[in-house]
Amino acid sequence: MAGDAAPFPYMRWAKAHLPASDPRSLGLSGLPRPPSGALDGIFEPFLEGGVDPRPVLREALAERYAMPGPDAVHLALGTAHANFVAYLAFARGGRVAVETPAYEALPCLGAAVGADVRSFRRCAENRWRIDPDALAVAVEGGVDLIVVTDLHNPSGTRLDPADLDLLVETAERHDAVVLVDEVYLDLDPLDRPSAATFHPRVVATNSITKSHGMWDLRAGWLLGHPERILEVARWDDLVCPSSPLLPAAQALAFLPQARPRLLENRARAAELTDRVDAWVRTRDDVWWTKPDAAFTGFLRLGTPERPLDGDAVAADTLTASGVTVVPGSFFQAPTWLRISYMLADDDLDAALASLGDALDRAVKA
Ligand SMILES: Cc1ncc(COP(=O)(O)O)c(C=O)c1O
């Protein structure tokens, strides 16, 4: 078994290469935690008062995300768990169509539940819009689950409303479910509603681990039509028989702080996106679509005529300067790199300079 390919290679790599915090890492996909002390003592009342926080949290999330009620919310231990139970419920042994480039778990989950996985392209040259022809090919012969991220990981771009329409129409034709992973959506200054409010075929997953910086608090959820939520809950009986009280209590206590923190993080992410964009414009060996929101972007390396190897550039950057960047091969795009840049200004400038040095060496090689 040890020689078998890992079920989720990126996560093996991330656990080996990405420390919980590193001031110059361009690889950390979460935000810094709130200042220490900000959460002290805020959740005990839910536990000590004998109030079960889980139904209260479902109610609060339904209200926050404009879902009809708590029956439209399933609690999970992070977005990863929410995605897993969604795949189990809607795709096991079936057919999945996943965007590419994709956060690697999304195709890997299809394989894990025994599904036939196909991918459809999002077009770099068109603000990462969905390629309708590629989608049509991916669902030929049927599909059970269609999967995208919004904001798109790795590019940080929004899912265009017309693309969501297209996904829903496609799902209608095939009696399929659309899963939108919204783990970064809360960082969008446009305050867009969850895709789950859009159509009963859409389920959306999210958590407070990424956009809210509470990466070690495994509190996530799935939003959808109550019948689909029930289906997910039935499969989750196998995975997580008892949804724990503590993360629910912590998440519930955290929610009132969420808005002011989000506003701060959105503003800071926008500043840093401008800073990275200015750096990208100084280089003729890097191109990106400036992210719409969040703090993660996808860099194409070299030129279309002479692309550079993202794995080699990432390895050289790490060896030469200790700066981590995520190879695009983990997103099915070997001549790209993903960077996450929620760093102090000086650290970001230094990390980008190190990446630039590695690119200079690659161009000369
Ligand atoms: C698109 C996407 N979905 C899910 C996850 C996992 O989220 P969580 O930590 O809430 O399980 C990540 C983590 O980076 C992610 O990028």
The ligand as an ORCA input file, in Angstrom:
! r2SCAN-3c Opt
* xyz 0 1
  C     -11.355     25.120     -2.382
  C     -11.103     24.544     -1.030
  N     -12.045     23.763     -0.466
  C     -11.866     23.218      0.752
  C     -10.722     23.441      1.475
  C     -10.606     22.847      2.845
  O     -11.263     23.719      3.756
  P     -11.444     23.359      5.280
  O     -10.157     23.686      5.950
  O     -12.570     24.243      5.736
  O     -11.779     21.929      5.396
  C      -9.719     24.241      0.931
  C      -8.462     24.445      1.643
  O      -7.539     25.109      1.206
  C      -9.921     24.820     -0.337
  O      -9.004     25.618     -0.900
*
